Amino acid sequence: MTTQLNAANEARLNNALSKMFRYSEGVMTRKQYLDKYAIRFEAMEQPKYQYNRRKFNNMNYDEQAKYEAKLKLTKTEYVAYGADDSFITIPKIVFEHYTA
């Protein structure tokens, strides 16, 4: 069972790394780009939802309280930084591969 999971995760990783993207440097796979340009990798906490004033103002008190609680939720974004502090978002499996 675990060998099947390892094989499936390896296939997911290879699929994520071999996907072609268009960067300002040209068209290349994610692996080629990260190997050539990525200097550091970070996990950042980002807000999951963005505040919408119009939506908030149209709610009653209870809905506003739920909306404010919802705005406090965060998600983890994984990024790879280049030499000039430019960054791209990457999937979690790719982040774990490069930081392990």
C-alpha positions as CSV (number, residue, x, y, z in Angstrom):
1,M,0.0,0.0,0.0
2,T,2.7,2.5,0.9
3,T,4.7,1.7,-2.2
4,Q,1.6,2.5,-4.3
5,L,1.3,5.8,-2.4
6,N,5.0,6.6,-2.9
7,A,4.7,5.8,-6.6
8,A,1.6,8.0,-6.9
9,N,3.3,10.9,-5.1
10,E,6.4,10.5,-7.3
11,A,4.1,10.7,-10.4
12,R,2.4,13.8,-9.0
13,L,5.8,15.4,-8.4
14,N,7.1,14.5,-11.8
15,N,3.9,15.9,-13.4
16,A,4.2,19.2,-11.4
17,L,7.9,19.6,-12.3
18,S,7.5,18.8,-16.0
19,K,4.7,21.2,-16.7
20,M,5.6,23.8,-19.2
21,F,5.1,27.5,-18.4
22,R,5.9,30.8,-20.2
23,Y,8.3,32.9,-18.1
24,S,9.9,36.2,-19.1
25,E,13.0,34.2,-19.8
26,G,11.1,31.9,-22.2
27,V,9.1,28.7,-22.2
28,M,10.5,26.1,-19.9
29,T,9.4,23.5,-17.4
30,R,9.0,24.4,-13.8
31,K,12.0,22.2,-12.9
32,Q,14.2,24.0,-15.4
33,Y,13.2,27.4,-14.1
34,L,13.6,26.5,-10.4
35,D,17.0,24.9,-11.0
36,K,18.2,27.8,-12.9
37,Y,16.7,30.9,-11.1
38,A,15.3,30.0,-7.7
39,I,17.5,31.1,-4.8
40,R,15.2,30.5,-1.8
41,F,11.9,28.9,-1.0
42,E,9.3,30.2,1.6
43,A,5.9,29.3,2.9
44,M,3.8,32.4,3.5
45,E,0.5,32.8,5.2
46,Q,-2.0,34.8,3.1
47,P,-5.6,35.8,3.8
48,K,-8.0,33.3,2.3
49,Y,-10.6,35.9,1.5
50,Q,-10.4,39.6,0.5
51,Y,-12.5,42.2,2.2
52,N,-15.4,43.6,0.1
53,R,-16.9,46.8,1.5
54,R,-20.0,46.6,-0.6
55,K,-20.8,43.1,0.4
56,F,-20.1,43.9,4.1
57,N,-22.3,47.0,4.1
58,N,-25.3,45.0,2.7
59,M,-25.2,42.5,5.6
60,N,-27.0,42.6,8.9
61,Y,-25.1,42.4,12.2
62,D,-25.0,38.6,12.5
63,E,-23.9,38.2,8.9
64,Q,-21.2,40.8,9.4
65,A,-19.8,38.9,12.4
66,K,-19.6,35.7,10.4
67,Y,-18.0,37.6,7.5
68,E,-15.4,39.1,9.8
69,A,-14.6,35.6,11.2
70,K,-14.3,34.3,7.7
71,L,-11.8,37.1,6.8
72,K,-9.5,35.9,9.6
73,L,-8.9,32.6,7.9
74,T,-5.5,32.2,6.2
75,K,-4.0,29.8,3.6
76,T,-0.4,28.8,3.1
77,E,1.2,29.9,-0.2
78,Y,4.5,28.4,-1.3
79,V,6.8,30.6,-3.2
80,A,10.2,30.4,-4.9
81,Y,12.3,33.6,-5.0
82,G,14.7,34.6,-7.8
83,A,17.8,36.7,-7.5
84,D,15.9,40.0,-8.1
85,D,13.3,39.2,-5.4
86,S,10.8,38.2,-8.0
87,F,8.8,35.2,-7.0
88,I,6.5,32.5,-8.4
89,T,4.0,30.4,-6.5
90,I,4.6,26.7,-6.5
91,P,2.6,23.7,-5.4
92,K,3.2,22.2,-1.9
93,I,4.7,19.0,-3.3
94,V,7.3,20.9,-5.3
95,F,8.1,23.1,-2.2
96,E,8.6,20.0,-0.1
97,H,10.8,18.4,-2.8
98,Y,13.2,21.4,-2.9
99,T,13.3,22.1,0.8
100,A,13.8,18.5,1.9
